[in-house]
C-alpha cells in the first residue's frame, strides 16, 4: 500500500511547478503513509507478540538424537532433566510448574544428545487441552525421539496409578515408531512390588504393549543413569533398525565385505603367554621391592642421569635456591644497597630543586637538548623571515616574455638584457635538473610563455605597493615598484632600468637619471591594469 502511494506522489512531483508545491506534495505523501501505518496498528501489535513468543521458545533440533520426557504433572520429569543435563529447570511441589518446553544436553558414547522436558498432560480430549498441554502433544507428534513416560507410584502427584496408565493408553498413538520406556519414579517411597494386586495389573498392561519398565528415584539418584543409558541405547538400536529397513542400506551393503575366520578343526588353541610375563608383578609405587625407574634414581640422587657433565659427580648435585640469605635467581650485587641509597638521594635533590614540577618534556642526554635548542632556533628564524617578507598576492599578473618586452619597450626600457639573463638562467636550470619542471594546470596562476625559446620560461612581473602603511595613514603618496622573478616566482627583485640613453639616440625615452634604479611597468594585476608610468 505504501509503495503504491509512493508511486502516485512521485508521479505528481514531476508536474510540480514550484518548490512550495513540491513541499506540499511531499507533506501530503508522508501524511498518507502515517495514516496507513496507524490503520495497521493492531496487526503489527499481534505480530510483535508472536515474535516475542517465538523468541522464548527453545532451539530444538529435530534431526539430532533426542530423549522426550512426558507424563502427568509433578511426577519428577524436571528433576530428571536437571540430574542428567546441565539445564536449570524450575522444580516446585505443585503441578504445572513447567509451562513450556525446556531443552538440556548430554553426552553419551561420544555423541551429543538433547533432552526435552515437556509440561504435564491431563487425561481429557484433545479439544479440551490448553496451550501448555498442546506443547507436549506437538513435541510427541513431530520429534523422532525415545519417549520416557514418567509415573509416580506413590500417588503424591495427586493422580492414581490407574489414571496415569489410562493417560498412557490415550496418547499411545503418538508413540508410534518410537522406543518407549516407562519410568516408575519415586522408588524410594513406593516400589512396584509394594503395590496392591489391583494396582500391579495396570503397569503390567502397559508393559504388554512393548514398553520397558525402569524404576528410579530422582531424590536419591538411584537408577537415574540407568534410565539415561537404556533410553539412549534403545534409540540408537531403533535408528539402526530403521536404516536397515530402508533402501539405502542395499547400496552400502553391496560394497562391504566382512571376513569372519572359520576354525579349521575342533582343536582348541588357547593363547600362549610366556611365564616371564605372567610372573611379572604390577608396578606398585609403595612396594619397596619394586624395580627402580630412572625417575626413582633421579629423586634419590637429586639430579638427572642423562646430563653430560665434565665431572660425573656433578649429576647428583642439588641446586641451591638460597645462598647466603639471598635468592640465587636474582642478580647478586654486593653494592646494590649503596647504589640504591645514592639514587634515592639524587632523586630527592632533583625533587627539592623543582625539577619535576614543570610539565615540559625531560630530555635524557646532552645531544637531545642540543637538537631541541637548534630546532627551536630554526623555527624562530623562519617565523621572523616570514614576518619581514613582502607577501605577494596570489593573483599577481603573470605575462609572457613577448608581452613583457612590449610593455618595457613602451615604457622606454630596453628588455634585451633581461631576455639574455632569462635565457642564461633557463640553460643553467635545465643543465641541473635535466628536464623542465612540469607546469601547473591552472594557467591563471602560472606564467604564459610565447614561443619555443628556452629563455622565455619562468619570467614574472608584479606591481607591489611598497609603502602601504604610509598610504593608509595618508602620510605619503603610493609607490608602486615593479618586481621581477626569473625562477618561477621563488625569489623577487626590483626591476632595474638601464642607464638612460643620450637624447639624440632615443628621444622618446621615459626614464631619467633620478629614476634609473626603480621603474614601474604597466604589467600589474590582471584585474586592475595600470597605466605605464616611470
Steps between C-alpha positions, in 0.01 A plus 500: 500500500774744587683413178196589288468823697868578430458441129196727482668793671826456310296531182339818633835648602612495137230756421577729794535856368670644811700401803207579727271266302758218524531545875123484541485179296775349711313593818178348368682177407648466849161563653337223297780261595450579869125440465559163335738390776253609771233278341740204532554563871326187634643251246849632571445469876391137451810426291716650775343265755561205270862605457549522875343159551716339232811655653420329831466156343805274539716411201411135439684310228253248350775296332727432797469215754228593751354372826144625554370507857120504547233402752261644758593821682725480807629144435872598492564583133687827561702344784623230263599757235697697760683185610616378158561838331631843590155655453358703787127424489289633785375228736212565743269268703189605306361413160573682174823658619638437151289705260710473182759278335851488649802347330811355663802329344713202597775281352467123458743280308677809367174624346300812574146448629219739588244438774165678465296567812131541422215644711264263673208346309155425638274219380223679311409541131733682268249776437494588871878526542644844561805660339742363761391139445500543123873573509558147633264346245676687215843385618383135518349520154790660312823392671667169422618418850505239774197562723548484878154476656527584870263357761471568872404175679481681834210713365650811663441680171125489570413238234449129550697227328193406298459861372864513399469174307185626327689809386766273352236316296343832393818643351632164379436586129763772532759235598481323164845433358678607820667297774312544830624465857261508797685655796359428845637796690518557879601140562648609834139538623310226316641227276301300244509191723339695785184574303177318558388226265247732341757775435759251371272401215504848347880525442502143368247603235731782394799266475299257288500758219877488451625761746791446739458554874772681695491603864688802630505771763608850407521587870765237580626487138450125501450367147524843337806408291338167418203688349732713291704204375200284415321786324806587289571138412136441404501803270832401336374146438174636360684737263723216376201275448321774308800552273526126433142497386560785260611477137835675550650210691506275193730732306736520797488130596602394149828683539583357845657158556549377854758217525426260788769236573375141514662230715690237299433223755353440842829536688497788752808717473530727803716815485860443620633738765863454610565419864728803532211725416267322739757518780533876470330694766306816445700811576417627848653827611476403868667160454859516632606211273371659183745550210659843508425736221717781369274745677549322833878511460485868409293582808735305725814664367350844453605542137441381144677190367518607139704820542844493340717692746877534533490333840279195543426592863343831397191312380380450853558852631196663649436848353493755781216749514627723783864591537622723782150613570432609140305347215741373234236565231551874558804704402742507794689829529693576820460877450133495404385668824757782474403567138133503594561754778705723264222490242240592761709794619536625142126476442426688823739777396336533156156508657608769747637714214164480322628290211175302476264796556487610134298313242763541230655197340811376684792439266734221600827587323697809400454420131123509536515837678724642227272369225196648676668842529608494135148413387355783708752747357418402140129534568550851642704608198241362260224696674707819494585460132139440403395807701744740326442356154267687266194289426417492131139455396402166350339685210819680401499530125728261315601604147685336219843615387362667191237692699760608755732617222221700339403665830862585586560640154186708527626627838836598346703213648724274293405133577795340318708451814207338679444263210864398495500449877184291482653277232816453705304406816279262309803322350661468842183366652454254214854371543446441873155344491533315169154594391255781538273501800140415436277798471184551710165412348355831607613744229379804695742430784788394278694704247405491135796458265512593133730337253728200531808682628642347815565835671135607494385252767446612860507884476248692711417864572291645782428853622519523882408789726823566690363754751160356582499621864590860409232504228234371740604760758496770234859604561646427154392432143493146371825350366445202275834346395500205262633168628655248260554127548698276265479174700127422489422745784736353763675834553401850397720806437449862396483566131819695419487733200802545276699823488313765311621527142606833352212720380615490140483120486161458669283806521201305637676360805285529812749443778735754646825473687321541834265207431746270329507253790129428546228516238135406490375308198142459391513125577296520817198302615293346225182619676602868526753588229709809567618771266867495417694741717861558584 
